[in-house]
Amino acid sequence: MRERRAFRSLRTLAQMRILWRRATRMLADALPKGLYKRSLLIVILPMVLLQTAVTFVFMQHHWDLVTRRLSEAVARDIGALTDLYQRLPPGEDDSALDNLASERFRMDASLLPAGPLPPVMPRSFYGALDPLTRTLPNEIRKQIRQPFWIDTVGRSGLMEIRVDLGGRVLRLVTRRALAYEANAHIFVLWMLGAMLVLLTVAIVFLRNQIRPIVRLAKAAEDFGKGRNLDFNPHGAREVRQAGHAFIEMKRRIERATEQRTTMLNGVSHDLRTMLTRFKLSVALLDNSADSELLQNDVDEMGRMLEGYLAFARGDAGESTARVNIGSILEDLRAASERHGASLGVETRGDLAIRIRPMAMKRCVGNLVANAHRHADNVRVSAIREPEFVSIVVDDDGAGIDPVHREDVFRPFYRLDEARNQDEGGSGLGLAIARDIARSHGGEITLSDSPMGGLRAAVRIPV
């Protein structure tokens, strides 16, 4: 039995943990994701809760207490007038009592012939919320024992009380404001007005504090995409420190890139000089089969050298410009036709975005060249999406096994009988293409093509 109870308690505890995790996950999904909205929620939510709590306490305690005290005073006046009219014989003193009620109790008193009291009026929704309809009848019952009828539902600001004295009916008319606190709405309006003013100040202040953070994030995104920056840190001290740290990091990266580019230019100059000597030496040889093979090797070495340097350099020195992707695809189609290959081009939407033109042309060109190398029919399409421009290269070749589709983007990675061997090339075509896409903030993915081969999709944010 103990083991069963322990097992049940553990199972109940596990179920409670699962429910708690689901509830917290749902709450996290419902909450805003942005820093500005979250900060605004942190300011607004406690303010609204505080104002609601204060209003509730005022309405339920203070307002009800004041209404009960005022209703008690009015009920005592009604009880006193009832006793006076009951104990004094009817006659010539009625006018004196009416004057007393008007001057001392601020009530209009009159005597009506004997008869049944009016029926109790039904309460409306707003009448049920009126504290006077709950408090005043209870206080009157404590002061008099005669049957009475009260009308507090009207909108005229007056209330009528009728008391059955046996042989006649005492009718009293007085102002509703004597029995309850009529200025409570002013307190509520003051609280709502103060809350609106505080919320406006909080919104303006938070907007000014969040704007420098948004500008810093935008500057970091533009720097990652190779765009020109115009960023000056401002805002709170911590935000300015982060901005200055970003600028210093940018300078270090640019300095390191410049040093690497200078070194690569020196290496490439020396290697190209040696290749030029080889070409001259081969050109001085006789036109034999051996000299033709040497010339091919030298040309292959030149292409491999250009591929290595392009991969190491990353085309980072090129400036961005607003270019239409469609014109790049048309240039690639013309280049394919010059080499005897056909390329289908399809474009849809506004394709003008800020990119590094030569780098993007090389990215798509590598994908198209890779497809031409292993397929007969190749088609490239560019589509404008809400936040991206998608460039898709489809072919009808043999494709790549899904297991190796991520590996082919690794530099110098080769597959036996695979399409990324580049037929004697450096094997860096896909790696260079992905680096260029990522330097623009995008990505390249491989999947099955509707044409039966491979699909290479490039997505560049606009």
N, C-alpha and C positions, 0 to 999 in steps of 0.2 A: 504494500500500500504506500509506504514511504517513497519507494522508487517511482511509483506511478505519479504521486503528487509532485515529486521533484521534476519528473519528465514533463508533466503538464505545466508546471511553473516556468520551466525553461522554454517550452514551446510558446507559451503566452508572452514571455519576455522577447523571444525572437520575433513574434508577430508584431508586438508593439514597436520594436526597432524598425521593422520593415515599414510599418505605417508612418512612423516618424520620419524616416528617410524620404518616403513618397511625399509627405506633406511639405517637408523642407525643399524638396526638388520642385514641387509645384509652386511654392512661394518664390523660389529663386527664378523660375521661369516667368512668373507674373511681374516681378519687380523690374524696373527699368535697368538697362545695361549701361547707359552712358553716365559719365561722371557728373555732368551738369544736372541731369534729372535725379540722380541719386543724392547729390548734395542738396538739391531743392527739396527732395522728399525728407531728408534728415532735418531740414529747417521747418518745413511745413507741418509734418506729422505731429511733432511734439507741441507746436503752437495750436494746432486744431484740437488736439486732445486736451490741452490745458484750458482752452477757451470753452470747450464743451463741458469739461468737468466743473469749471467755475459757474457756467450758466446753469447747469443741472443743479448744483448745490444752491444757487441763488433761488431758482424757481421752486425747488422742492422744500427748501428749508425757510429761507428768509421770506419769500413772497407768501408762502402758505402761512407762516407765522403772523405776518402783518395782516393778512386777510382774516385770519381767525380772530385776532385781537379786535379789529374794526368791526367784524360781524358780531362779536360778542357785545360790543358797545351798542350797536344798533339794536340787537335783540333785547338788551336791558331797557333801552328807550321804549321799544314796543311793549315790553312787559309792564313798564310803569304806566304808559298810556292805557293799556288794557285794564289794569287795576283801577285807575282813576275813573274810566268810563263805567266799570262794573260797580264800583262802590258808591258812586254818586247817583242819585236818582235822575232819570231823564227829565229834561225840562229846560229851564232858562239857563242852566249852567253849561249847556252844550257849546254855545258860542265861545264862552270863556275857555273851555277846554280846547276848542279848535285853535284859538289864538295862542294858548300855551304850547300846543304841539307845534305850531308854525314858528313861534319865536324862540322857544327853548330847545326843541328837538329837531327843528328844521324838517318837519313832515307836514304834509297837507292831510288833515284828518277830517273825516265826515262819517255820518251814520247812515246806513242803508236799511231799508225794511228787512224784516226777517225773511230768510229764504235759503235754499241750498247754496253752498259754495260752488264756484265753477269747477269743472273737472280739471284734474292735473294735466298740464300741457305736456305732450311728448318731447323728449329731449332730442335735439339734433346732435350731430357729431361734434360741432364746435361748442354746443351747449354743454356736452359732457366733459369737455376739456376746461370749461370755465370753473375756477375754484369756488366762485360765489354760489353756484348751484349746489355744491356739496357742503359748504361750511355754514351758510346763513340758516338754512332750515334746521340743521342740527342745533345751532345756538338758540333759535327761537323755541324749539321744543323744551330746552332746559329752563326757559323763563316763563312760559305759559302752558296751561293744560287744556285750553280750549282748542277746538279744531281751527285750522287756519289754511289759507291758500296763498301762495306766493308766485309771482310772475317775474322772473329774472332773465327770460330768454330774449326779450325784445331788444331792439337796437337803438332805442331812443335815449339811452342814458338814464332812464328812470326805472324804478321797480315799484310794483304794487303788492301790498300785503292786505289780506282780508282775514278778520278774526270773528268767529261766530260767538257772540255774547249771549246767545240764548234767544232773547226777544228781538234782537237787532244785530246788524253786522257792522263792525268797525272797519272802515276802509282807510288805509294809510298809503300815501304816495310820497316817495322820497328819491333822492338821487342815488344811483348805483355806486358812485364814487365814495359815499360815506361808509360802505361796507367792505371795500377791498382796495388794494393799492393799484391805482389806475396808471401809474407812470412806469411800470415795469418794462414796457417796450422800449423806453428811452435807454435803459441800461443795456438791453440787448442790442439796440442800434449802435450804442457807443462801443460795445465789445466787437461787433461786426466791423464797424468802421476802423477801429484800431487794428484789427486783424488784417484787413485789406491793406492798410498803410504799411504795416510791418511786412506783409508778404511782398508788396511792391518793392520796398527797400531791399528785402532779401533777394528777390529775383534780379534786380539791377546789380546788386553787389556780386552775387554769384556769377552772373553773366560776365562781368568784368574780370573776375578771378579765373574763370574757366577759359576765356578767350586766349590768353597767352599759352596755356597748355595745348589747346587745339592748334595754334600756330606752330608750336614746337613739334607736335606730331606730324603736321603737314610738311614742315621743313625736312624732318627725318624721312618721310615717305618720298618727297621729291628728290632728296639726295640719293636714296636707294635706287630711284629710277633714272638717275643720271641727269636730272633737270637742273637748270640754273636756279640758284637760291638768292632770295632777298630777305634775310632774316636778321632781326635785331632783338635780343632778349629784352623783355620787359614784363612787368607784373610783380608778384610777390617775390620776396628774397629767395625762397627755395626754387621758384620757377626760373628766376634769372640765373641762379647757380646751375641749374640743369641746362639752360640755354647756352651758357658760356662753356660748360663741359661738352655739349654737343658740337659747338663751333671748334673747340680745340681738337676733338676727335676727328672732325671733318678735315681739319688742317693736317693732322698726322696721317690720315689715310691718303689724302692728296699728295703729301710729301713722299710717302712710301711708294705710291703708284708712279709718281714722277721719277723717283730714283730707279724703280724697276724698269720703267719704259726707257730711260736713258741707257741703262745697262743692256737691255735687249737690243736697242738700236746699235750700240757698239758691237755687240756680238753678231747681230745680223749683218752689219757692214763688213766685218772681218770674214764671216763665212761666205757672203756673196762675192767678196773679192777672190776668195779661193775657188769658188764655183766658176767665176769668170775665167780664171786661169785654166781650170780644167776644160772649159768649153773651147778656149783658144787652142789648147794642146790637142784636143780631139779634132778640131777643125783643120789643124796642120797635118794630121794623119791622112793616109790614103783612104779613099772611099771603099772601104772593105766592110765585111760583115762585122768584124770585131769593132771597128770604129763606130758603126751604127749602134751596136749594143752599148758601147761606152757613152754615146750621146744620149741614149735612152736612160741610162743610169744617172747621168748628170741631170737630165731634166726631172727625173723622179726625185732626186735629192733636193732640187730646187723647190718642187711642190711640197715635199715633206717639210722642208725648212720653213716655208711660208705658213704651213698649217701649224707647226709648233709655235712659231712666233705669234700668230693670230690668237691661238688658244691662251698663251701666256699673257699677251697684251690685253686681251678681252675687249678690244675696241672701246676702251673707256675714255679715250681722248676726244671722241667725236661729240659735238654739241647737239642738243635736241632741237627739233624743228617740227612744225605742224605739217604733216605729210599725209596724203591720201594713200591708203593701203592699196587701192585699186590700181594706181599708177605703178606701184612696185610689182604687182602681179602681172601687169601688162608687159613690163620690162623683162620679167622672167619668161613669159610666154615667147616674146621675140627672141630671147637668147636660146630657148629650147629649140625653136624652129631653125635658127642658124646652125645648130648642131644636129639637125635632122630628126628631132623628136617632137612629138605633139604634146601640147599641154592645154587642157580645158580649164577655163577661168570663169568663175561666177561670183558676182558681188551683189550685195543687198544692203541698203541703208547708207547712212552717212559714215564714211570710213576715214574721215580726217581726224587724226589724233597726233599728239606730241610724242615723237619717238626719235631715236638716232637712225636716220634713214639708211646709211650704208650697213650698219649693224643689223637692222631688221631685214634688209634685203639679203644679207648673207645668211641669216637664220632661216628664212623661208627657202632661200636658194639651196642650202644644204639639204633640207628635207626633200625638195623637189629633185635634186640631183641623186639623192639616195634612192628615191622611188624610181626614177628613170633607170637606174643601174640594175634594178631587180624586177622591173615590171614593164609591160608593153604599153599600157594605158594609164595615164596619170591625170588626175583632176584636182584643182585647187579652188577653194571657195572662201570668201570672206563675208561675214555677217555681223551687223551691228546689233549688239544686245544692250539692255539698259545700262549696264556698268562695264561691259567688256566688248572688245572686238575679237571675234573668233576667226582664226585662219585654219582651215582644215585641208590637209593633203591626203587624198585617197588614191590607191592604186590597186591593180589586180594581180599583184605578185604573189610570192609564196608566203609572205607574212613572217612574223616572229612568234615563237612560242610565248604565251603569257608569262611563263616562269622567268624568261630572260628579258622581258621588255624593260625592266628597270635597270638591269645590268648593262644594257647597250649604251646607256648614257655615261658610263664611267670612261674616263680617258684611257685610251689604248686597250680597251677591253675588246676581245675578239671571240667570235663563235665560229666553229668549224661549219663551213657551208652556210654561214649566216650572211645577211644582207649588209651588215655594218663593217665588213672587211675592207670596203672601199677599193677592192681590186688593186692592191698595191699602194693605196694611199696611207695616210697616217692613222686612220681610225679615229679621228677626232671630230668628224662632221657633226654627229649627234650631240657630243659633249659641248662643242662650240655653240650649237643652236640652243641648247638648254641654258647655257650660261647667258647668252644674249637675252633670251626670254625672261629669265629671272632678274637680270639687271634692269629690265623694264617693269618689274613688279608682277610679271606673268608667270606662266608655267607651260610645259609641253607634256602631253600625255599620249600614250600609244594604246590603240584598241583595234578591234576588228572593223574592217571597212565594208560597207554595203557592196562594193565592187568585188569583194572576195579576197582582197589582200590586207594591207595594213593601213590604218588611219592614224595620222599624226596631227593632233589638234593643238594649236597655239592660242592661248587666251591672254590678251594684253588689256589691262585696265585703262579706261578712258579718263 
